[in-house]
Amino acid sequence: MADHQTRKPDGGIVGTKHGRSAAERLTAAVKTYDVRGLVDVDLTDEIIEAVGAAFVDEIDAAGADVVVGHDMRDSSPRFAAAFASGARARGANVVSIGLCSTDESYFASGSMDAAAAMFTASHNPATYNGIKMSRPGAQSLSFDTGLGAIRDRAIAYLESGIPSTEAPGSERSADVLADYARALRTFVPLEQIRPLRIVVDAGNGMGGMTVPAVLGRAAGLDALPVEVIPMYFELDGTFPNHEANPLDPANLVDLKRAVVDSGADAGLAFDGDADRCFVVDDQGDPVSPSAVTAIVAVREIARERSNGSTDTIQVLHNLITSRFVPEIIDEHGAEPVRTRVGHSLIKAQMRETGAIFGGEHSAHYYFRDFWGADNGMLAAMHVLAELGSQPLPLSEFAAEFSPYEQSGEINSTVDNVPETYARIVDAFQGRAEFDEMDGLTATGITPKNEPFWWFNVRPSNTEPLVRLNVEGEDVATMESVRDEVLSLIRS
């Protein structure tokens, strides 16, 4: 279908593409936790400019600073400029930090106590882009806490034009990379660990810029006892080597091979905006995000106690992480708090509870002392610090934090989620206890001498899919439960 144009009441133009108005495209792009869509299909300069204006009005940022950063995608600089134009038009003073990772954007928001917008589509293909927006202090926005209202304001501006203000904002540039790197080294000192050799696959994403600054000398900091073997550090938003999505095992193949071939102590893989980090051990095997959560939780609990805290310490974990995570949190004298899946939800709960740390099965890791925001680099540094403070190879050390068997996330296309739930409940009635905190979780009712098991089935927010995660005390138990549930889902 050909593109069309329609006129605004003030004589301006609202474009339509593929038969959809700008308002319809923006509505499709606003998700639960961020804005994300196809470049120049769902998201255009005009739409982004309206979002920038709406963002300033919704969070009352006129006269205040708004940080704007972007990743290495081809469309990101112009989208960042369009957002800045809309923000200035409504009176905000834009602080442009240019190329950055998402956690670097959070650092700028937290350290400057300023609202922020980060242009990235994270691990999505090159044809996508999006916006992760934060209130001052790196407080993220979800649909229910501001994104929905921003969407509605932006639609109004697309229809009638962005209103002028008597005091348009200014714009200045800032380089925060060195301060970011210095801060992370303060959070997790690595100067005294044994020498380590690590392979890092940046996937042509922003890790190619942040890793040399944090773990190397690119930001002018002293050398660490960490030798980095770089893979795909060239910033390239077309992702010529593989998708910057380490959650897909296919994208870890090169890293696994390089770790083994180089005799490295570990491997790290970052997603496109470098806020998530996946770990591979010396044998080329993935270290589960649950194991990383457990490792970091133990270290953060110990750090809190060493600072003299005698209060109750809380650590968050989403309901998909291994049963071992709450077990080890409890063992080390802290209170494990089970949460739903989703970064905005967990960030809000971090603030509400004062939890020191939170971890998700998707490799998002949240730190109270990083404004409650997620930071994959910090989690990776914790793993390196712990690995480098003891003699065991990572394959042996991490095994202590992965005693149970997990299926990983398995997706299935489902037309009717309630009917699927009903089949599962009927089949496991009397064998499991159920809760619906997030999707459907079933925990096996097993005698003490039988291996435990649990599973969770959750619908996708964006696709006609359900996601299955299963854990069992041993391989046979996990596989038996996995296969039974999958047959019910796919029947």
C-alpha positions as CSV (number, residue, x, y, z in Angstrom):
1,M,0.0,0.0,0.0
2,A,1.4,3.4,-0.9
3,D,2.3,5.9,1.8
4,H,-0.1,8.8,2.4
5,Q,-0.1,12.2,4.2
6,T,-2.9,14.0,6.0
7,R,-3.0,17.5,7.3
8,K,-3.0,18.6,11.0
9,P,-5.5,21.2,12.0
10,D,-2.7,23.8,12.1
11,G,-1.6,23.1,8.6
12,G,1.2,20.7,9.6
13,I,1.4,17.2,8.2
14,V,0.9,13.8,9.9
15,G,2.3,11.0,7.7
16,T,0.8,7.6,7.4
17,K,2.7,4.6,6.3
18,H,1.3,1.2,5.2
19,G,-2.2,2.6,5.9
20,R,-1.5,3.6,9.5
21,S,-1.4,7.1,11.0
22,A,1.5,8.3,13.1
23,A,-0.7,7.9,16.2
24,E,-1.4,4.3,15.3
25,R,2.3,3.6,14.7
26,L,3.3,5.1,18.0
27,T,0.5,3.1,19.8
28,A,2.0,-0.1,18.4
29,A,5.5,0.9,19.4
30,V,4.8,1.7,23.1
31,K,5.4,-1.5,25.0
32,T,5.1,-2.4,28.7
33,Y,8.6,-1.2,29.6
34,D,9.9,0.9,26.7
35,V,9.2,2.2,23.2
36,R,10.4,-0.2,20.4
37,G,9.5,-0.6,16.8
38,L,10.7,-0.8,13.2
39,V,12.7,2.2,12.0
40,D,10.7,4.5,9.6
41,V,7.7,2.2,9.9
42,D,6.7,2.3,13.5
43,L,9.1,5.1,14.5
44,T,10.0,8.2,12.5
45,D,11.7,11.5,13.3
46,E,8.3,13.2,13.6
47,I,7.0,10.6,16.1
48,I,10.2,10.7,18.2
49,E,10.1,14.5,18.3
50,A,6.5,14.4,19.7
51,V,7.6,11.8,22.3
52,G,10.5,14.0,23.4
53,A,8.0,16.9,24.0
54,A,5.5,14.7,25.7
55,F,8.2,13.2,28.0
56,V,9.2,16.6,29.2
57,D,5.6,17.6,29.9
58,E,4.7,14.3,31.6
59,I,7.6,14.4,34.1
60,D,7.6,18.2,34.5
61,A,11.1,18.6,33.2
62,A,10.8,22.1,31.8
63,G,13.8,24.1,33.0
64,A,15.6,20.9,34.1
65,D,18.3,18.8,32.5
66,V,17.3,15.8,30.4
67,V,20.1,13.4,29.4
68,V,20.0,12.0,25.8
69,G,22.2,9.1,24.7
70,H,22.2,6.6,22.0
71,D,23.7,3.3,20.8
72,M,25.5,2.5,17.5
73,R,22.5,1.8,15.3
74,D,22.4,3.9,12.1
75,S,19.1,5.5,13.0
76,S,20.0,6.3,16.6
77,P,21.8,9.7,16.2
78,R,19.0,11.2,14.2
79,F,16.4,9.8,16.6
80,A,18.3,11.2,19.5
81,A,18.4,14.6,17.7
82,A,14.7,14.5,17.0
83,F,13.9,13.7,20.7
84,A,16.2,16.5,21.8
85,S,14.4,18.9,19.5
86,G,11.0,18.0,21.0
87,A,12.4,18.2,24.6
88,R,14.0,21.6,24.0
89,A,10.8,22.9,22.4
90,R,9.0,22.2,25.8
91,G,11.7,23.9,27.8
92,A,14.1,21.1,28.9
93,N,17.9,21.6,28.8
94,V,19.3,18.6,26.9
95,V,22.6,17.1,28.0
96,S,23.8,15.1,25.0
97,I,26.1,12.2,26.0
98,G,26.3,10.7,22.5
99,L,27.3,7.1,22.1
100,C,26.8,5.1,25.3
101,S,25.6,1.9,26.8
102,T,22.2,1.8,28.5
103,D,23.8,1.4,32.0
104,E,26.0,4.3,31.2
105,S,22.8,6.3,30.5
106,Y,21.5,5.2,33.9
107,F,24.8,6.3,35.4
108,A,24.4,9.8,33.9
109,S,20.8,10.0,35.1
110,G,21.7,8.9,38.6
111,S,24.9,11.0,39.0
112,M,23.3,14.1,37.5
113,D,19.9,13.5,39.1
114,A,18.4,14.1,35.7
115,A,15.8,12.5,33.6
116,A,17.2,10.4,30.7
117,A,16.3,8.9,27.3
118,M,18.4,6.2,25.8
119,F,18.0,5.3,22.1
120,T,18.4,1.6,21.6
121,A,16.5,-1.6,20.6
122,S,18.8,-3.6,22.8
123,H,19.2,-7.1,21.3
124,N,16.7,-6.6,18.5
125,P,17.8,-6.7,14.8
126,A,19.2,-3.7,13.0
127,T,15.8,-2.7,11.5
128,Y,14.5,-1.9,15.0
129,N,15.1,1.0,17.4
130,G,13.5,2.3,20.6
131,I,13.7,4.4,23.7
132,K,14.4,3.6,27.3
133,M,13.2,6.5,29.4
134,S,14.0,7.3,33.1
135,R,13.0,9.9,35.6
136,P,15.8,11.6,37.6
137,G,17.9,9.2,39.5
138,A,17.6,6.5,36.9
139,Q,14.0,5.6,37.9
140,S,12.6,3.8,34.9
141,L,9.2,4.3,33.4
142,S,6.7,1.5,32.6
143,F,3.4,1.8,30.8
144,D,1.5,2.3,34.1
145,T,4.0,4.8,35.6
146,G,4.3,7.2,32.7
147,L,4.8,5.6,29.3
148,G,1.1,5.4,28.6
149,A,0.6,9.0,29.5
150,I,3.6,10.0,27.4
151,R,2.1,8.1,24.5
152,D,-1.3,9.9,24.8
153,R,0.4,13.4,25.0
154,A,2.6,12.6,22.0
155,I,-0.5,11.5,20.0
156,A,-2.1,14.8,20.8
157,Y,1.0,16.7,19.6
158,L,1.1,14.6,16.4
159,E,-2.5,15.7,15.7
160,S,-2.3,19.4,16.7
161,G,1.4,20.2,16.7
162,I,3.9,20.7,19.6
163,P,2.9,23.9,21.5
164,S,5.5,26.6,21.8
165,T,6.9,27.7,25.1
166,E,8.2,31.1,26.1
167,A,11.5,29.6,27.4
168,P,12.8,26.9,25.0
169,G,15.6,24.8,26.5
170,S,19.3,24.7,25.7
171,E,21.6,21.8,24.6
172,R,25.1,21.0,25.7
173,S,27.4,17.9,25.3
174,A,28.9,15.9,28.1
175,D,31.3,12.9,28.1
176,V,30.6,10.6,31.0
177,L,32.5,7.5,30.0
178,A,35.6,8.0,32.2
179,D,33.4,8.9,35.3
180,Y,31.3,5.8,34.6
181,A,34.3,3.5,34.4
182,R,35.8,5.0,37.5
183,A,32.6,4.6,39.4
184,L,32.3,0.9,38.4
185,R,35.8,0.2,39.5
186,T,35.0,1.7,42.9
187,F,31.9,-0.5,43.3
188,V,33.9,-3.7,42.4
189,P,37.7,-3.3,42.9
190,L,39.7,-5.7,40.7
191,E,43.2,-4.5,41.4
192,Q,44.1,-7.3,43.8
193,I,42.7,-10.3,42.0
194,R,45.0,-13.0,40.4
195,P,45.7,-12.4,36.7
196,L,42.8,-13.4,34.4
197,R,42.5,-13.8,30.7
198,I,38.9,-13.3,29.4
199,V,37.4,-13.3,26.0
200,V,34.7,-10.6,25.5
201,D,32.2,-10.8,22.6
202,A,30.6,-7.3,22.3
203,G,28.5,-8.4,19.3
204,N,29.4,-5.1,17.5
205,G,27.4,-3.4,20.2
206,M,28.2,-0.8,22.9
207,G,30.3,-3.2,24.9
208,G,33.0,-2.5,22.3
209,M,33.3,1.0,23.8
210,T,32.6,0.4,27.5
211,V,34.7,-2.8,28.1
212,P,38.0,-1.1,27.1
213,A,37.1,1.8,29.3
214,V,36.1,-0.2,32.4
215,L,38.4,-3.2,32.2
216,G,41.2,-1.6,30.1
217,R,42.9,1.8,29.9
218,A,40.8,3.5,27.2
219,A,39.4,5.9,29.8
220,G,42.8,6.8,31.2
221,L,42.5,4.5,34.2
222,D,45.3,2.2,35.5
223,A,45.8,-1.2,34.1
224,L,44.0,-4.1,35.8
225,P,45.2,-7.7,36.1
226,V,42.7,-8.7,33.4
227,E,43.8,-9.5,29.8
228,V,40.9,-8.9,27.5
229,I,40.7,-10.8,24.2
230,P,38.3,-8.7,22.1
231,M,35.7,-10.1,19.7
232,Y,33.5,-7.9,17.5
233,F,34.4,-4.7,19.3
234,E,33.8,-2.5,16.2
235,L,30.6,-0.5,16.7
236,D,28.3,-1.6,13.9
237,G,24.5,-1.4,14.1
238,T,24.1,-3.8,11.2
239,F,25.5,-6.6,13.4
240,P,27.6,-8.2,10.7
241,N,28.8,-11.2,12.8
242,H,25.8,-12.3,14.7
243,E,22.8,-10.8,16.5
244,A,23.7,-9.0,19.7
245,N,21.4,-11.3,21.7
246,P,23.4,-13.7,23.9
247,L,20.1,-15.2,25.2
248,D,20.1,-17.2,22.0
249,P,22.7,-20.0,22.2
250,A,23.5,-19.6,18.5
251,N,25.0,-16.2,19.3
252,L,27.4,-17.7,21.9
253,V,29.1,-20.2,19.5
254,D,32.0,-18.0,18.5
255,L,32.6,-17.0,22.1
256,K,32.6,-20.6,23.4
257,R,35.1,-21.6,20.7
258,A,37.4,-18.6,21.4
259,V,37.5,-19.2,25.1
260,V,38.5,-22.9,24.7
261,D,41.0,-22.1,21.9
262,S,42.7,-19.3,23.8
263,G,42.8,-21.1,27.1
264,A,40.9,-18.2,28.7
265,D,39.6,-18.2,32.2
266,A,36.2,-17.0,31.2
267,G,34.1,-15.4,28.4
268,L,31.7,-12.5,28.5
269,A,29.0,-11.7,26.0
270,F,27.1,-8.4,25.9
271,D,23.8,-7.5,24.2
272,G,23.6,-4.6,21.8
273,D,23.2,-1.9,24.4
274,A,25.5,-3.7,26.9
275,D,23.2,-3.7,29.8
276,R,23.0,-7.5,29.9
277,C,26.0,-9.8,30.2
278,F,26.2,-13.6,29.8
279,V,29.1,-15.6,31.2
280,V,30.9,-18.6,29.7
281,D,33.3,-20.7,31.8
282,D,36.8,-22.0,30.9
283,Q,35.3,-25.1,29.3
284,G,33.1,-23.0,27.0
285,D,29.9,-23.8,28.9
286,P,27.4,-21.1,29.8
287,V,27.2,-20.1,33.5
288,S,23.5,-19.6,34.1
289,P,22.1,-16.2,35.1
290,S,20.8,-17.9,38.2
291,A,24.3,-18.9,39.2
292,V,25.6,-15.3,38.5
293,T,22.7,-14.0,40.6
294,A,23.7,-16.3,43.5
295,I,27.4,-15.3,43.2
296,V,26.7,-11.6,43.2
297,A,24.1,-11.9,46.0
298,V,26.6,-13.5,48.3
299,R,29.2,-10.8,47.6
300,E,26.7,-8.0,48.0
301,I,25.4,-9.4,51.3
302,A,28.9,-9.7,52.6
303,R,29.7,-6.1,51.5
304,E,26.6,-4.8,53.3
305,R,27.6,-6.6,56.5
306,S,31.2,-5.4,56.2
307,N,29.8,-1.8,56.1
308,G,28.3,-2.4,59.6
309,S,24.7,-3.0,58.6
310,T,22.7,-4.9,61.2
311,D,19.3,-4.3,59.5
312,T,17.4,-7.0,57.6
313,I,19.0,-7.3,54.2
314,Q,16.7,-8.1,51.3
315,V,17.7,-9.5,47.9
316,L,15.2,-9.8,45.0
317,H,15.0,-12.6,42.5
318,N,12.3,-13.2,39.9
319,L,10.3,-16.3,40.1
320,I,12.1,-17.9,37.1
321,T,15.5,-18.1,38.8
322,S,16.8,-21.3,40.3
323,R,15.5,-22.5,43.7
324,F,19.2,-22.3,44.7
325,V,19.1,-18.5,44.6
326,P,16.7,-18.0,47.6
327,E,18.4,-20.9,49.4
328,I,21.8,-19.3,49.3
329,I,20.5,-15.8,50.1
330,D,18.8,-17.3,53.2
331,E,21.9,-19.3,54.1
332,H,24.0,-16.0,54.1
333,G,21.6,-14.3,56.5
334,A,19.5,-12.2,54.1
335,E,15.9,-12.3,53.1
336,P,15.1,-13.5,49.6
337,V,12.1,-11.7,48.0
338,R,10.4,-13.4,45.0
339,T,9.2,-11.0,42.3
340,R,7.5,-11.0,38.9
341,V,9.5,-10.8,35.7
342,G,10.2,-7.4,34.3
343,H,12.9,-4.7,34.8
344,S,10.5,-1.8,35.6
345,L,8.7,-3.9,38.2
346,I,11.9,-5.0,39.9
347,K,13.4,-1.5,39.8
348,A,10.2,-0.2,41.6
349,Q,10.4,-3.0,44.1
350,M,14.1,-2.2,44.7
351,R,13.2,1.3,45.7
352,E,10.2,0.2,47.8
353,T,12.0,-2.5,49.8
354,G,15.5,-1.0,49.9
355,A,16.9,-4.3,48.6
356,I,20.6,-4.3,48.0
357,F,20.5,-6.4,44.8
358,G,18.2,-8.2,42.4
359,G,18.7,-10.8,39.7
360,E,16.6,-12.1,36.8
361,H,16.9,-15.3,34.7
362,S,17.3,-13.1,31.6
363,A,20.7,-11.7,32.9
364,H,19.4,-8.4,34.2
365,Y,21.1,-7.5,37.5
366,Y,20.0,-4.6,39.7
367,F,22.1,-2.8,42.3
368,R,20.8,-0.5,45.1
369,D,24.1,1.5,45.0
370,F,23.6,2.0,41.2
371,W,20.3,3.8,41.8
372,G,18.5,0.5,41.7
373,A,19.1,0.2,38.0
374,D,20.4,-2.8,36.1
375,N,24.1,-3.1,35.1
376,G,25.5,-6.2,33.4
377,M,29.0,-4.9,33.5
378,L,28.9,-4.7,37.3
379,A,27.6,-8.3,37.5
380,A,30.4,-9.4,35.3
381,M,33.0,-7.6,37.4
382,H,31.6,-9.3,40.5
383,V,32.1,-12.7,38.8
384,L,35.7,-11.8,37.9
385,A,36.4,-10.5,41.4
386,E,35.2,-13.7,43.0
387,L,36.9,-15.9,40.4
388,G,40.1,-14.0,40.8
389,S,40.1,-14.2,44.6
390,Q,40.3,-18.1,44.7
391,P,42.2,-20.7,42.8
392,L,39.4,-22.8,41.2
393,P,38.6,-22.6,37.5
394,L,35.3,-21.0,36.7
395,S,33.8,-24.3,35.6
396,E,34.4,-25.8,39.1
397,F,33.6,-22.7,41.0
398,A,30.3,-21.9,39.2
399,A,29.1,-25.5,39.6
400,E,28.8,-24.8,43.3
401,F,26.1,-22.3,42.5
402,S,24.3,-24.5,39.9
403,P,23.3,-27.7,41.8
404,Y,19.9,-28.2,40.1
405,E,18.9,-28.7,36.5
406,Q,17.0,-26.1,34.5
407,S,15.4,-26.4,31.1
408,G,16.0,-22.8,29.9
409,E,13.2,-20.9,28.4
410,I,11.1,-22.8,25.8
411,N,8.7,-20.9,23.6
412,S,5.5,-22.3,22.1
413,T,2.8,-20.7,19.9
414,V,-0.5,-20.8,21.7
415,D,-3.9,-19.4,20.5
416,N,-5.8,-19.7,23.8
417,V,-3.7,-19.2,27.0
418,P,-6.6,-19.8,29.5
419,E,-7.4,-23.1,27.9
420,T,-3.7,-24.1,28.0
421,Y,-3.6,-23.2,31.7
422,A,-6.7,-25.3,32.4
423,R,-5.2,-28.3,30.7
424,I,-2.1,-28.0,32.8
425,V,-4.0,-27.5,36.1
426,D,-6.2,-30.5,35.4
427,A,-3.2,-32.7,34.6
428,F,-1.2,-31.7,37.6
429,Q,-4.1,-31.5,40.1
430,G,-3.0,-33.2,43.3
431,R,0.6,-33.3,42.3
432,A,1.4,-29.6,42.5
433,E,0.6,-26.4,44.2
434,F,-0.2,-23.5,41.9
435,D,0.2,-19.7,42.1
436,E,-0.5,-17.0,39.5
437,M,2.0,-14.3,40.7
438,D,3.3,-14.2,37.1
439,G,1.7,-16.6,34.6
440,L,1.1,-20.0,36.1
441,T,3.7,-21.6,38.5
442,A,3.4,-25.2,39.6
443,T,5.5,-26.5,42.5
444,G,5.6,-30.3,42.9
445,I,4.2,-31.8,46.0
446,T,6.9,-34.4,46.7
447,P,7.9,-36.5,49.7
448,K,11.2,-35.6,51.2
449,N,12.9,-38.6,49.6
450,E,11.8,-37.6,46.1
451,P,13.5,-35.0,43.9
452,F,11.8,-31.6,43.8
453,W,10.5,-29.8,40.7
454,W,8.7,-26.7,39.6
455,F,7.7,-25.0,36.4
456,N,6.3,-21.7,35.2
457,V,4.3,-20.9,32.1
458,R,4.0,-17.2,31.1
459,P,2.4,-15.6,28.1
460,S,4.6,-13.2,26.1
461,N,3.7,-9.5,26.2
462,T,4.2,-9.0,22.5
463,E,3.6,-12.3,20.7
464,P,1.1,-15.2,20.7
465,L,3.6,-17.3,22.7
466,V,3.9,-18.9,26.1
467,R,7.3,-19.3,27.7
468,L,8.0,-22.5,29.7
469,N,10.7,-22.7,32.4
470,V,11.3,-26.0,34.3
471,E,13.7,-26.9,37.2
472,G,14.3,-30.2,38.8
473,E,16.6,-31.6,41.4
474,D,18.1,-33.9,38.8
475,V,18.2,-34.2,35.0
476,A,15.6,-37.1,34.8
477,T,13.1,-35.2,36.9
478,M,13.5,-31.9,35.0
479,E,13.2,-33.7,31.6
480,S,10.2,-35.7,32.6
481,V,8.3,-32.6,33.9
482,R,9.4,-30.5,30.9
483,D,8.2,-33.1,28.3
484,E,4.8,-33.6,30.1
485,V,4.1,-29.8,30.2
486,L,5.2,-29.2,26.7
487,S,2.9,-31.9,25.4
488,L,0.0,-30.2,27.3
489,I,1.0,-26.8,25.9
490,R,1.3,-28.0,22.3
491,S,-1.7,-30.4,22.2
